[in-house]
Amino acid sequence: MTLLQINHLEKSYGSDTKVLKDVNFSVDAGEFVSIIGSSGAGKSTLLRCINRIVESDNGEILFNGTNVLHLKKKELRKLRTDIGMIFQHYNLVPRLTVIENVLHGRFGYKGTIEGVLGRFTEEEKEKAFYLLAKLGIEEHAYKRCDQLSGGQQQRVGICRALIQDPKLILCDEPIASLDPSSSKVIMDHLKSITRDLGITCIVNLHQVEVALEYSDRIIGLKQGQIIFDGRSVLLRQEDINHIYGKDQRELITV
Ligand SMILES: Nc1ncnc2c1ncn2[C@@H]1O[C@H](COP(=O)(O)OP(=O)(O)OP(=O)(O)O)[C@@H](O)[C@H]1O
């Protein structure tokens, strides 16, 4: 079943050249898709258009058949409960505790007063602890987030996304700030979220080898255009060379 369909998406910032040019692809429910491309290719912009953190100029973004670009404020709020987001720099509130940060993921379901007063149900609190245990960080529940390592903070970010009960998780460079062993922990968790919970994941990645290891499918973006879209096993060295051009830093041997 198609969860997300993007048709003729275009975006430019100001009057500058287009950052996204006629982008077309669809994602099935339960897929794990990586988007790769050089710095500046438009990967973050593309993810941010999907949940309208960034407004697109033209095209259609159909999520469960509804055009996201036509949603009004209240419907947009509902959409954002269906779409979790994970960021490179975690986007946690550093002075708040781990458990408070996780519960922030429920804000989309609350009225303003309930949210401001931090009123959460017992069920929500139990779910937050369950998720922290699942991600292996329950013993840190009452620590301030700024006392955690990067890998632990990213696991808090994953819990915050999961407590929303999302259908789709957008991950914008989730391991770019992490060492290899923490990166593996995070990627393993993202993969199991898709495999065990059936939640669709779209992940922006710089590391081609990580994309190859974890994804069902890879989308290669270059200067705002999709130039590869296929099963990971079909990505050849020449495709990688084409996606990254002359940027030798990011080339790998597969
Ligand atoms: N808010 C903005 N205002 C103006 N230009 C922007 C803005 N955000 C991104 N850009 C520009 O759009 C282009 C695409 O940026 P984007 O962050 O989407 O690429 P990316 O592939 O995610 O890059 P990276 O891997 O370095 O994060 C870049 O040239 C960038 O400078």
The ligand as a MOL file (V3000), in Angstrom:
LIG
                    3D

  0  0  0     0  0            999 V3000
M  V30 BEGIN CTAB
M  V30 COUNTS 31 33 0 0 0
M  V30 BEGIN ATOM
M  V30 1 N 16.5260 28.1020 4.7790 0
M  V30 2 C 17.2730 28.1970 3.6690 0
M  V30 3 N 17.4080 29.3910 3.0220 0
M  V30 4 C 18.1280 29.4930 1.9020 0
M  V30 5 N 18.7770 28.4560 1.3170 0
M  V30 6 C 18.6880 27.2590 1.9070 0
M  V30 7 C 17.9350 27.0580 3.1190 0
M  V30 8 N 18.0170 25.7450 3.4700 0
M  V30 9 C 18.7870 25.1610 2.5400 0
M  V30 10 N 19.1890 26.0460 1.6090 0
M  V30 11 C 20.0170 25.7600 0.4360 0
M  V30 12 O 19.3760 24.7380 -0.3040 0
M  V30 13 C 20.3260 23.8110 -0.8240 0
M  V30 14 C 19.9590 22.4100 -0.3470 0
M  V30 15 O 20.1460 22.3470 1.0460 0
M  V30 16 P 19.7400 21.0550 1.9010 0
M  V30 17 O 20.0790 21.3500 3.3240 0
M  V30 18 O 18.3650 20.6600 1.5780 0
M  V30 19 O 20.7630 19.9800 1.2880 0
M  V30 20 P 21.2920 18.6290 1.9090 0
M  V30 21 O 21.4090 17.6700 0.7870 0
M  V30 22 O 20.4420 18.1980 3.0530 0
M  V30 23 O 22.7290 19.0490 2.4320 0
M  V30 24 P 23.5470 18.5070 3.7350 0
M  V30 25 O 23.8440 17.0800 3.4490 0
M  V30 26 O 24.7700 19.3720 3.7560 0
M  V30 27 O 22.6570 18.7140 4.9200 0
M  V30 28 C 21.6880 24.2740 -0.3580 0
M  V30 29 O 22.2880 25.0160 -1.4040 0
M  V30 30 C 21.3790 25.1790 0.8120 0
M  V30 31 O 22.3410 26.1750 0.9430 0
M  V30 END ATOM
M  V30 BEGIN BOND
M  V30 1 1 1 2
M  V30 2 1 2 3
M  V30 3 2 2 7
M  V30 4 2 3 4
M  V30 5 1 4 5
M  V30 6 2 5 6
M  V30 7 1 6 7
M  V30 8 1 6 10
M  V30 9 1 7 8
M  V30 10 2 8 9
M  V30 11 1 9 10
M  V30 12 1 10 11
M  V30 13 1 11 12
M  V30 14 1 11 30
M  V30 15 1 12 13
M  V30 16 1 13 14
M  V30 17 1 13 28
M  V30 18 1 14 15
M  V30 19 1 15 16
M  V30 20 2 16 17
M  V30 21 1 16 18
M  V30 22 1 16 19
M  V30 23 1 19 20
M  V30 24 2 20 21
M  V30 25 1 20 22
M  V30 26 1 20 23
M  V30 27 1 23 24
M  V30 28 2 24 25
M  V30 29 1 24 26
M  V30 30 1 24 27
M  V30 31 1 28 29
M  V30 32 1 28 30
M  V30 33 1 30 31
M  V30 END BOND
M  V30 END CTAB
M  END
